[in-house]
Amino acid sequence: MEIARLVELPADDTAARRHPHTAAALVGLATGKGLVAVTALLAGPAALAAAPGLTARLAHHCHALLAL
């Protein structure tokens, strides 16, 4: 396990030098700075996908209340 970690460290350093913007983005995600943006980006499509089901459920619920 330790040998694998020691091999990975120089590989990470090389990748960070070759792709500094990607490395900075990964560090931002790892430290939590970009987690809000990622959550918002993932929540948008999920909300759009869930909207028809939620509106149908609400319409059914409201119709049931009016029938009382």
mmCIF file of the N, C-alpha and C atoms, coordinates in Angstrom:
data_MODEL
# 
_entry.id   MODEL 
# 
loop_
_atom_site.group_PDB 
_atom_site.id 
_atom_site.type_symbol 
_atom_site.label_atom_id 
_atom_site.label_alt_id 
_atom_site.label_comp_id 
_atom_site.label_asym_id 
_atom_site.label_entity_id 
_atom_site.label_seq_id 
_atom_site.pdbx_PDB_ins_code 
_atom_site.Cartn_x 
_atom_site.Cartn_y 
_atom_site.Cartn_z 
_atom_site.occupancy 
_atom_site.B_iso_or_equiv 
_atom_site.pdbx_formal_charge 
_atom_site.auth_seq_id 
_atom_site.auth_comp_id 
_atom_site.auth_asym_id 
_atom_site.auth_atom_id 
_atom_site.pdbx_PDB_model_num 
ATOM 1   N N  . MET A 1 1  ? 0.834   -1.185 0.000   1.00 0.00 ? 1  MET A N  1 
ATOM 2   C CA . MET A 1 1  ? 0.000   0.000  0.000   1.00 0.00 ? 1  MET A CA 1 
ATOM 3   C C  . MET A 1 1  ? 0.882   1.252  0.000   1.00 0.00 ? 1  MET A C  1 
ATOM 4   N N  . GLU A 1 2  ? 1.890   1.259  0.810   1.00 0.00 ? 2  GLU A N  1 
ATOM 5   C CA . GLU A 1 2  ? 2.781   2.424  0.889   1.00 0.00 ? 2  GLU A CA 1 
ATOM 6   C C  . GLU A 1 2  ? 3.574   2.603  -0.402  1.00 0.00 ? 2  GLU A C  1 
ATOM 7   N N  . ILE A 1 3  ? 3.985   1.502  -1.025  1.00 0.00 ? 3  ILE A N  1 
ATOM 8   C CA . ILE A 1 3  ? 4.736   1.592  -2.284  1.00 0.00 ? 3  ILE A CA 1 
ATOM 9   C C  . ILE A 1 3  ? 3.840   2.190  -3.369  1.00 0.00 ? 3  ILE A C  1 
ATOM 10  N N  . ALA A 1 4  ? 2.602   1.766  -3.415  1.00 0.00 ? 4  ALA A N  1 
ATOM 11  C CA . ALA A 1 4  ? 1.670   2.326  -4.394  1.00 0.00 ? 4  ALA A CA 1 
ATOM 12  C C  . ALA A 1 4  ? 1.490   3.818  -4.179  1.00 0.00 ? 4  ALA A C  1 
ATOM 13  N N  . ARG A 1 5  ? 1.425   4.228  -2.930  1.00 0.00 ? 5  ARG A N  1 
ATOM 14  C CA . ARG A 1 5  ? 1.283   5.653  -2.604  1.00 0.00 ? 5  ARG A CA 1 
ATOM 15  C C  . ARG A 1 5  ? 2.524   6.430  -3.022  1.00 0.00 ? 5  ARG A C  1 
ATOM 16  N N  . LEU A 1 6  ? 3.700   5.853  -2.789  1.00 0.00 ? 6  LEU A N  1 
ATOM 17  C CA . LEU A 1 6  ? 4.947   6.517  -3.179  1.00 0.00 ? 6  LEU A CA 1 
ATOM 18  C C  . LEU A 1 6  ? 5.084   6.624  -4.699  1.00 0.00 ? 6  LEU A C  1 
ATOM 19  N N  . VAL A 1 7  ? 4.565   5.660  -5.421  1.00 0.00 ? 7  VAL A N  1 
ATOM 20  C CA . VAL A 1 7  ? 4.594   5.722  -6.880  1.00 0.00 ? 7  VAL A CA 1 
ATOM 21  C C  . VAL A 1 7  ? 3.584   6.759  -7.387  1.00 0.00 ? 7  VAL A C  1 
ATOM 22  N N  . GLU A 1 8  ? 2.473   6.873  -6.711  1.00 0.00 ? 8  GLU A N  1 
ATOM 23  C CA . GLU A 1 8  ? 1.414   7.788  -7.133  1.00 0.00 ? 8  GLU A CA 1 
ATOM 24  C C  . GLU A 1 8  ? 1.802   9.253  -6.953  1.00 0.00 ? 8  GLU A C  1 
ATOM 25  N N  . LEU A 1 9  ? 2.559   9.570  -5.927  1.00 0.00 ? 9  LEU A N  1 
ATOM 26  C CA . LEU A 1 9  ? 2.924   10.966 -5.655  1.00 0.00 ? 9  LEU A CA 1 
ATOM 27  C C  . LEU A 1 9  ? 3.673   11.627 -6.813  1.00 0.00 ? 9  LEU A C  1 
ATOM 28  N N  . PRO A 1 10 ? 4.731   11.025 -7.355  1.00 0.00 ? 10 PRO A N  1 
ATOM 29  C CA . PRO A 1 10 ? 5.389   11.661 -8.507  1.00 0.00 ? 10 PRO A CA 1 
ATOM 30  C C  . PRO A 1 10 ? 4.480   11.749 -9.735  1.00 0.00 ? 10 PRO A C  1 
ATOM 31  N N  . ALA A 1 11 ? 3.615   10.769 -9.909  1.00 0.00 ? 11 ALA A N  1 
ATOM 32  C CA . ALA A 1 11 ? 2.681   10.814 -11.034 1.00 0.00 ? 11 ALA A CA 1 
ATOM 33  C C  . ALA A 1 11 ? 1.719   11.989 -10.875 1.00 0.00 ? 11 ALA A C  1 
ATOM 34  N N  . ASP A 1 12 ? 1.255   12.222 -9.659  1.00 0.00 ? 12 ASP A N  1 
ATOM 35  C CA . ASP A 1 12 ? 0.386   13.372 -9.395  1.00 0.00 ? 12 ASP A CA 1 
ATOM 36  C C  . ASP A 1 12 ? 1.116   14.685 -9.659  1.00 0.00 ? 12 ASP A C  1 
ATOM 37  N N  . ASP A 1 13 ? 2.351   14.771 -9.229  1.00 0.00 ? 13 ASP A N  1 
ATOM 38  C CA . ASP A 1 13 ? 3.134   15.986 -9.461  1.00 0.00 ? 13 ASP A CA 1 
ATOM 39  C C  . ASP A 1 13 ? 3.325   16.255 -10.949 1.00 0.00 ? 13 ASP A C  1 
ATOM 40  N N  . THR A 1 14 ? 3.609   15.225 -11.714 1.00 0.00 ? 14 THR A N  1 
ATOM 41  C CA . THR A 1 14 ? 3.785   15.371 -13.157 1.00 0.00 ? 14 THR A CA 1 
ATOM 42  C C  . THR A 1 14 ? 2.481   15.814 -13.813 1.00 0.00 ? 14 THR A C  1 
ATOM 43  N N  . ALA A 1 15 ? 1.385   15.205 -13.429 1.00 0.00 ? 15 ALA A N  1 
ATOM 44  C CA . ALA A 1 15 ? 0.086   15.583 -13.987 1.00 0.00 ? 15 ALA A CA 1 
ATOM 45  C C  . ALA A 1 15 ? -0.272  17.021 -13.632 1.00 0.00 ? 15 ALA A C  1 
ATOM 46  N N  . ALA A 1 16 ? 0.031   17.437 -12.413 1.00 0.00 ? 16 ALA A N  1 
ATOM 47  C CA . ALA A 1 16 ? -0.270  18.809 -11.990 1.00 0.00 ? 16 ALA A CA 1 
ATOM 48  C C  . ALA A 1 16 ? 0.550   19.818 -12.786 1.00 0.00 ? 16 ALA A C  1 
ATOM 49  N N  . ARG A 1 17 ? 1.789   19.479 -13.103 1.00 0.00 ? 17 ARG A N  1 
ATOM 50  C CA . ARG A 1 17 ? 2.617   20.390 -13.910 1.00 0.00 ? 17 ARG A CA 1 
ATOM 51  C C  . ARG A 1 17 ? 2.113   20.464 -15.346 1.00 0.00 ? 17 ARG A C  1 
ATOM 52  N N  . ARG A 1 18 ? 1.671   19.349 -15.888 1.00 0.00 ? 18 ARG A N  1 
ATOM 53  C CA . ARG A 1 18 ? 1.206   19.318 -17.279 1.00 0.00 ? 18 ARG A CA 1 
ATOM 54  C C  . ARG A 1 18 ? -0.189  19.926 -17.449 1.00 0.00 ? 18 ARG A C  1 
ATOM 55  N N  . HIS A 1 19 ? -1.025  19.800 -16.429 1.00 0.00 ? 19 HIS A N  1 
ATOM 56  C CA . HIS A 1 19 ? -2.417  20.269 -16.500 1.00 0.00 ? 19 HIS A CA 1 
ATOM 57  C C  . HIS A 1 19 ? -2.764  21.065 -15.235 1.00 0.00 ? 19 HIS A C  1 
ATOM 58  N N  . PRO A 1 20 ? -2.213  22.285 -15.108 1.00 0.00 ? 20 PRO A N  1 
ATOM 59  C CA . PRO A 1 20 ? -2.414  23.038 -13.863 1.00 0.00 ? 20 PRO A CA 1 
ATOM 60  C C  . PRO A 1 20 ? -3.875  23.410 -13.594 1.00 0.00 ? 20 PRO A C  1 
ATOM 61  N N  . HIS A 1 21 ? -4.663  23.676 -14.632 1.00 0.00 ? 21 HIS A N  1 
ATOM 62  C CA . HIS A 1 21 ? -6.056  24.052 -14.401 1.00 0.00 ? 21 HIS A CA 1 
ATOM 63  C C  . HIS A 1 21 ? -6.871  22.871 -13.882 1.00 0.00 ? 21 HIS A C  1 
ATOM 64  N N  . THR A 1 22 ? -6.618  21.699 -14.418 1.00 0.00 ? 22 THR A N  1 
ATOM 65  C CA . THR A 1 22 ? -7.308  20.506 -13.951 1.00 0.00 ? 22 THR A CA 1 
ATOM 66  C C  . THR A 1 22 ? -6.924  20.200 -12.511 1.00 0.00 ? 22 THR A C  1 
ATOM 67  N N  . ALA A 1 23 ? -5.643  20.332 -12.211 1.00 0.00 ? 23 ALA A N  1 
ATOM 68  C CA . ALA A 1 23 ? -5.182  20.076 -10.851 1.00 0.00 ? 23 ALA A CA 1 
ATOM 69  C C  . ALA A 1 23 ? -5.823  21.055 -9.866  1.00 0.00 ? 23 ALA A C  1 
ATOM 70  N N  . ALA A 1 24 ? -5.911  22.322 -10.259 1.00 0.00 ? 24 ALA A N  1 
ATOM 71  C CA . ALA A 1 24 ? -6.529  23.325 -9.384  1.00 0.00 ? 24 ALA A CA 1 
ATOM 72  C C  . ALA A 1 24 ? -8.008  23.019 -9.165  1.00 0.00 ? 24 ALA A C  1 
ATOM 73  N N  . ALA A 1 25 ? -8.684  22.578 -10.215 1.00 0.00 ? 25 ALA A N  1 
ATOM 74  C CA . ALA A 1 25 ? -10.101 22.234 -10.075 1.00 0.00 ? 25 ALA A CA 1 
ATOM 75  C C  . ALA A 1 25 ? -10.289 21.041 -9.144  1.00 0.00 ? 25 ALA A C  1 
ATOM 76  N N  . LEU A 1 26 ? -9.422  20.048 -9.258  1.00 0.00 ? 26 LEU A N  1 
ATOM 77  C CA . LEU A 1 26 ? -9.528  18.877 -8.381  1.00 0.00 ? 26 LEU A CA 1 
ATOM 78  C C  . LEU A 1 26 ? -9.256  19.241 -6.929  1.00 0.00 ? 26 LEU A C  1 
ATOM 79  N N  . VAL A 1 27 ? -8.295  20.119 -6.708  1.00 0.00 ? 27 VAL A N  1 
ATOM 80  C CA . VAL A 1 27 ? -8.012  20.567 -5.334  1.00 0.00 ? 27 VAL A CA 1 
ATOM 81  C C  . VAL A 1 27 ? -9.211  21.332 -4.792  1.00 0.00 ? 27 VAL A C  1 
ATOM 82  N N  . GLY A 1 28 ? -9.820  22.167 -5.620  1.00 0.00 ? 28 GLY A N  1 
ATOM 83  C CA . GLY A 1 28 ? -11.007 22.903 -5.191  1.00 0.00 ? 28 GLY A CA 1 
ATOM 84  C C  . GLY A 1 28 ? -12.146 21.977 -4.813  1.00 0.00 ? 28 GLY A C  1 
ATOM 85  N N  . LEU A 1 29 ? -12.353 20.924 -5.597  1.00 0.00 ? 29 LEU A N  1 
ATOM 86  C CA . LEU A 1 29 ? -13.396 19.958 -5.258  1.00 0.00 ? 29 LEU A CA 1 
ATOM 87  C C  . LEU A 1 29 ? -13.072 19.202 -3.982  1.00 0.00 ? 29 LEU A C  1 
ATOM 88  N N  . ALA A 1 30 ? -11.813 18.838 -3.826  1.00 0.00 ? 30 ALA A N  1 
ATOM 89  C CA . ALA A 1 30 ? -11.410 18.065 -2.647  1.00 0.00 ? 30 ALA A CA 1 
ATOM 90  C C  . ALA A 1 30 ? -11.539 18.880 -1.362  1.00 0.00 ? 30 ALA A C  1 
ATOM 91  N N  . THR A 1 31 ? -11.331 20.194 -1.465  1.00 0.00 ? 31 THR A N  1 
ATOM 92  C CA . THR A 1 31 ? -11.420 21.040 -0.271  1.00 0.00 ? 31 THR A CA 1 
ATOM 93  C C  . THR A 1 31 ? -12.817 21.581 -0.039  1.00 0.00 ? 31 THR A C  1 
ATOM 94  N N  . GLY A 1 32 ? -13.751 21.252 -0.927  1.00 0.00 ? 32 GLY A N  1 
ATOM 95  C CA . GLY A 1 32 ? -15.130 21.672 -0.731  1.00 0.00 ? 32 GLY A CA 1 
ATOM 96  C C  . GLY A 1 32 ? -15.479 22.995 -1.368  1.00 0.00 ? 32 GLY A C  1 
ATOM 97  N N  . LYS A 1 33 ? -14.532 23.672 -2.005  1.00 0.00 ? 33 LYS A N  1 
ATOM 98  C CA . LYS A 1 33 ? -14.819 24.983 -2.581  1.00 0.00 ? 33 LYS A CA 1 
ATOM 99  C C  . LYS A 1 33 ? -15.767 24.883 -3.770  1.00 0.00 ? 33 LYS A C  1 
ATOM 100 N N  . GLY A 1 34 ? -15.696 23.808 -4.512  1.00 0.00 ? 34 GLY A N  1 
ATOM 101 C CA . GLY A 1 34 ? -16.534 23.684 -5.691  1.00 0.00 ? 34 GLY A CA 1 
ATOM 102 C C  . GLY A 1 34 ? -17.742 22.799 -5.491  1.00 0.00 ? 34 GLY A C  1 
ATOM 103 N N  . LEU A 1 35 ? -17.978 22.325 -4.247  1.00 0.00 ? 35 LEU A N  1 
ATOM 104 C CA . LEU A 1 35 ? -19.066 21.359 -4.050  1.00 0.00 ? 35 LEU A CA 1 
ATOM 105 C C  . LEU A 1 35 ? -20.430 21.988 -4.224  1.00 0.00 ? 35 LEU A C  1 
ATOM 106 N N  . VAL A 1 36 ? -20.563 23.276 -3.921  1.00 0.00 ? 36 VAL A N  1 
ATOM 107 C CA . VAL A 1 36 ? -21.858 23.940 -4.093  1.00 0.00 ? 36 VAL A CA 1 
ATOM 108 C C  . VAL A 1 36 ? -22.199 24.010 -5.572  1.00 0.00 ? 36 VAL A C  1 
ATOM 109 N N  . ALA A 1 37 ? -21.219 24.365 -6.390  1.00 0.00 ? 37 ALA A N  1 
ATOM 110 C CA . ALA A 1 37 ? -21.452 24.458 -7.835  1.00 0.00 ? 37 ALA A CA 1 
ATOM 111 C C  . ALA A 1 37 ? -21.788 23.088 -8.411  1.00 0.00 ? 37 ALA A C  1 
ATOM 112 N N  . VAL A 1 38 ? -21.091 22.062 -7.982  1.00 0.00 ? 38 VAL A N  1 
ATOM 113 C CA . VAL A 1 38 ? -21.358 20.714 -8.473  1.00 0.00 ? 38 VAL A CA 1 
ATOM 114 C C  . VAL A 1 38 ? -22.756 20.276 -8.058  1.00 0.00 ? 38 VAL A C  1 
ATOM 115 N N  . THR A 1 39 ? -23.136 20.562 -6.849  1.00 0.00 ? 39 THR A N  1 
ATOM 116 C CA . THR A 1 39 ? -24.468 20.207 -6.367  1.00 0.00 ? 39 THR A CA 1 
ATOM 117 C C  . THR A 1 39 ? -25.546 20.914 -7.177  1.00 0.00 ? 39 THR A C  1 
ATOM 118 N N  . ALA A 1 40 ? -25.333 22.192 -7.453  1.00 0.00 ? 40 ALA A N  1 
ATOM 119 C CA . ALA A 1 40 ? -26.307 22.942 -8.250  1.00 0.00 ? 40 ALA A CA 1 
ATOM 120 C C  . ALA A 1 40 ? -26.401 22.384 -9.661  1.00 0.00 ? 40 ALA A C  1 
ATOM 121 N N  . LEU A 1 41 ? -25.266 22.040 -10.246 1.00 0.00 ? 41 LEU A N  1 
ATOM 122 C CA . LEU A 1 41 ? -25.279 21.495 -11.600 1.00 0.00 ? 41 LEU A CA 1 
ATOM 123 C C  . LEU A 1 41 ? -25.980 20.143 -11.663 1.00 0.00 ? 41 LEU A C  1 
ATOM 124 N N  . LEU A 1 42 ? -25.858 19.348 -10.633 1.00 0.00 ? 42 LEU A N  1 
ATOM 125 C CA . LEU A 1 42 ? -26.504 18.048 -10.611 1.00 0.00 ? 42 LEU A CA 1 
ATOM 126 C C  . LEU A 1 42 ? -27.973 18.141 -10.191 1.00 0.00 ? 42 LEU A C  1 
ATOM 127 N N  . ALA A 1 43 ? -28.295 19.100 -9.355  1.00 0.00 ? 43 ALA A N  1 
ATOM 128 C CA . ALA A 1 43 ? -29.664 19.230 -8.860  1.00 0.00 ? 43 ALA A CA 1 
ATOM 129 C C  . ALA A 1 43 ? -30.602 19.758 -9.942  1.00 0.00 ? 43 ALA A C  1 
ATOM 130 N N  . GLY A 1 44 ? -30.105 20.593 -10.840 1.00 0.00 ? 44 GLY A N  1 
ATOM 131 C CA . GLY A 1 44 ? -30.947 21.163 -11.894 1.00 0.00 ? 44 GLY A CA 1 
ATOM 132 C C  . GLY A 1 44 ? -31.584 20.091 -12.760 1.00 0.00 ? 44 GLY A C  1 
ATOM 133 N N  . PRO A 1 45 ? -30.794 19.236 -13.401 1.00 0.00 ? 45 PRO A N  1 
ATOM 134 C CA . PRO A 1 45 ? -31.403 18.174 -14.221 1.00 0.00 ? 45 PRO A CA 1 
ATOM 135 C C  . PRO A 1 45 ? -32.271 17.212 -13.407 1.00 0.00 ? 45 PRO A C  1 
ATOM 136 N N  . ALA A 1 46 ? -31.885 16.944 -12.176 1.00 0.00 ? 46 ALA A N  1 
ATOM 137 C CA . ALA A 1 46 ? -32.692 16.055 -11.337 1.00 0.00 ? 46 ALA A CA 1 
ATOM 138 C C  . ALA A 1 46 ? -34.053 16.679 -11.048 1.00 0.00 ? 46 ALA A C  1 
ATOM 139 N N  . ALA A 1 47 ? -34.084 17.975 -10.802 1.00 0.00 ? 47 ALA A N  1 
ATOM 140 C CA . ALA A 1 47 ? -35.356 18.658 -10.550 1.00 0.00 ? 47 ALA A CA 1 
ATOM 141 C C  . ALA A 1 47 ? -36.231 18.653 -11.798 1.00 0.00 ? 47 ALA A C  1 
ATOM 142 N N  . LEU A 1 48 ? -35.615 18.872 -12.960 1.00 0.00 ? 48 LEU A N  1 
ATOM 143 C CA . LEU A 1 48 ? -36.388 18.840 -14.204 1.00 0.00 ? 48 LEU A CA 1 
ATOM 144 C C  . LEU A 1 48 ? -36.958 17.447 -14.469 1.00 0.00 ? 48 LEU A C  1 
ATOM 145 N N  . ALA A 1 49 ? -36.200 16.431 -14.156 1.00 0.00 ? 49 ALA A N  1 
ATOM 146 C CA . ALA A 1 49 ? -36.671 15.067 -14.363 1.00 0.00 ? 49 ALA A CA 1 
ATOM 147 C C  . ALA A 1 49 ? -37.787 14.714 -13.392 1.00 0.00 ? 49 ALA A C  1 
ATOM 148 N N  . ALA A 1 50 ? -37.740 15.252 -12.192 1.00 0.00 ? 50 ALA A N  1 
ATOM 149 C CA . ALA A 1 50 ? -38.735 14.927 -11.172 1.00 0.00 ? 50 ALA A CA 1 
ATOM 150 C C  . ALA A 1 50 ? -39.995 15.786 -11.271 1.00 0.00 ? 50 ALA A C  1 
ATOM 151 N N  . ALA A 1 51 ? -39.929 16.913 -11.972 1.00 0.00 ? 51 ALA A N  1 
ATOM 152 C CA . ALA A 1 51 ? -41.050 17.853 -12.015 1.00 0.00 ? 51 ALA A CA 1 
ATOM 153 C C  . ALA A 1 51 ? -42.358 17.230 -12.500 1.00 0.00 ? 51 ALA A C  1 
ATOM 154 N N  . PRO A 1 52 ? -42.386 16.486 -13.607 1.00 0.00 ? 52 PRO A N  1 
ATOM 155 C CA . PRO A 1 52 ? -43.681 15.924 -14.041 1.00 0.00 ? 52 PRO A CA 1 
ATOM 156 C C  . PRO A 1 52 ? -44.316 14.995 -12.998 1.00 0.00 ? 52 PRO A C  1 
ATOM 157 N N  . GLY A 1 53 ? -43.514 14.188 -12.362 1.00 0.00 ? 53 GLY A N  1 
ATOM 158 C CA . GLY A 1 53 ? -44.043 13.298 -11.335 1.00 0.00 ? 53 GLY A CA 1 
ATOM 159 C C  . GLY A 1 53 ? -44.564 14.055 -10.129 1.00 0.00 ? 53 GLY A C  1 
ATOM 160 N N  . LEU A 1 54 ? -43.843 15.083 -9.739  1.00 0.00 ? 54 LEU A N  1 
ATOM 161 C CA . LEU A 1 54 ? -44.286 15.885 -8.589  1.00 0.00 ? 54 LEU A CA 1 
ATOM 162 C C  . LEU A 1 54 ? -45.574 16.635 -8.892  1.00 0.00 ? 54 LEU A C  1 
ATOM 163 N N  . THR A 1 55 ? -45.667 17.217 -10.087 1.00 0.00 ? 55 THR A N  1 
ATOM 164 C CA . THR A 1 55 ? -46.893 17.943 -10.425 1.00 0.00 ? 55 THR A CA 1 
ATOM 165 C C  . THR A 1 55 ? -48.083 16.994 -10.524 1.00 0.00 ? 55 THR A C  1 
ATOM 166 N N  . ALA A 1 56 ? -47.871 15.795 -11.056 1.00 0.00 ? 56 ALA A N  1 
ATOM 167 C CA . ALA A 1 56 ? -48.958 14.818 -11.121 1.00 0.00 ? 56 ALA A CA 1 
ATOM 168 C C  . ALA A 1 56 ? -49.394 14.415 -9.718  1.00 0.00 ? 56 ALA A C  1 
ATOM 169 N N  . ARG A 1 57 ? -48.429 14.228 -8.851  1.00 0.00 ? 57 ARG A N  1 
ATOM 170 C CA . ARG A 1 57 ? -48.745 13.856 -7.461  1.00 0.00 ? 57 ARG A CA 1 
ATOM 171 C C  . ARG A 1 57 ? -49.523 14.970 -6.764  1.00 0.00 ? 57 ARG A C  1 
ATOM 172 N N  . LEU A 1 58 ? -49.089 16.204 -6.951  1.00 0.00 ? 58 LEU A N  1 
ATOM 173 C CA . LEU A 1 58 ? -49.789 17.333 -6.342  1.00 0.00 ? 58 LEU A CA 1 
ATOM 174 C C  . LEU A 1 58 ? -51.192 17.476 -6.912  1.00 0.00 ? 58 LEU A C  1 
ATOM 175 N N  . ALA A 1 59 ? -51.337 17.306 -8.224  1.00 0.00 ? 59 ALA A N  1 
ATOM 176 C CA . ALA A 1 59 ? -52.660 17.413 -8.841  1.00 0.00 ? 59 ALA A CA 1 
ATOM 177 C C  . ALA A 1 59 ? -53.587 16.332 -8.290  1.00 0.00 ? 59 ALA A C  1 
ATOM 178 N N  . HIS A 1 60 ? -53.083 15.126 -8.130  1.00 0.00 ? 60 HIS A N  1 
ATOM 179 C CA . HIS A 1 60 ? -53.896 14.042 -7.576  1.00 0.00 ? 60 HIS A CA 1 
ATOM 180 C C  . HIS A 1 60 ? -54.280 14.359 -6.133  1.00 0.00 ? 60 HIS A C  1 
ATOM 181 N N  . HIS A 1 61 ? -53.321 14.852 -5.370  1.00 0.00 ? 61 HIS A N  1 
ATOM 182 C CA . HIS A 1 61 ? -53.561 15.175 -3.964  1.00 0.00 ? 61 HIS A CA 1 
ATOM 183 C C  . HIS A 1 61 ? -54.591 16.302 -3.848  1.00 0.00 ? 61 HIS A C  1 
ATOM 184 N N  . CYS A 1 62 ? -54.450 17.339 -4.640  1.00 0.00 ? 62 CYS A N  1 
ATOM 185 C CA . CYS A 1 62 ? -55.393 18.460 -4.587  1.00 0.00 ? 62 CYS A CA 1 
ATOM 186 C C  . CYS A 1 62 ? -56.782 18.017 -5.028  1.00 0.00 ? 62 CYS A C  1 
ATOM 187 N N  . HIS A 1 63 ? -56.856 17.166 -6.050  1.00 0.00 ? 63 HIS A N  1 
ATOM 188 C CA . HIS A 1 63 ? -58.142 16.655 -6.512  1.00 0.00 ? 63 HIS A CA 1 
ATOM 189 C C  . HIS A 1 63 ? -58.822 15.832 -5.415  1.00 0.00 ? 63 HIS A C  1 
ATOM 190 N N  . ALA A 1 64 ? -58.024 15.046 -4.701  1.00 0.00 ? 64 ALA A N  1 
ATOM 191 C CA . ALA A 1 64 ? -58.578 14.228 -3.615  1.00 0.00 ? 64 ALA A CA 1 
ATOM 192 C C  . ALA A 1 64 ? -59.097 15.129 -2.487  1.00 0.00 ? 64 ALA A C  1 
ATOM 193 N N  . LEU A 1 65 ? -58.427 16.229 -2.212  1.00 0.00 ? 65 LEU A N  1 
ATOM 194 C CA . LEU A 1 65 ? -58.891 17.138 -1.153  1.00 0.00 ? 65 LEU A CA 1 
ATOM 195 C C  . LEU A 1 65 ? -60.196 17.830 -1.557  1.00 0.00 ? 65 LEU A C  1 
ATOM 196 N N  . LEU A 1 66 ? -60.319 18.192 -2.842  1.00 0.00 ? 66 LEU A N  1 
ATOM 197 C CA . LEU A 1 66 ? -61.531 18.860 -3.313  1.00 0.00 ? 66 LEU A CA 1 
ATOM 198 C C  . LEU A 1 66 ? -62.719 17.920 -3.298  1.00 0.00 ? 66 LEU A C  1 
ATOM 199 N N  . ALA A 1 67 ? -62.480 16.630 -3.440  1.00 0.00 ? 67 ALA A N  1 
ATOM 200 C CA . ALA A 1 67 ? -63.560 15.652 -3.458  1.00 0.00 ? 67 ALA A CA 1 
ATOM 201 C C  . ALA A 1 67 ? -64.160 15.433 -2.070  1.00 0.00 ? 67 ALA A C  1 
ATOM 202 N N  . LEU A 1 68 ? -63.443 15.849 -1.030  1.00 0.00 ? 68 LEU A N  1 
ATOM 203 C CA . LEU A 1 68 ? -63.971 15.665 0.333   1.00 0.00 ? 68 LEU A CA 1 
ATOM 204 C C  . LEU A 1 68 ? -65.049 16.650 0.544   1.00 0.00 ? 68 LEU A C  1 
# 
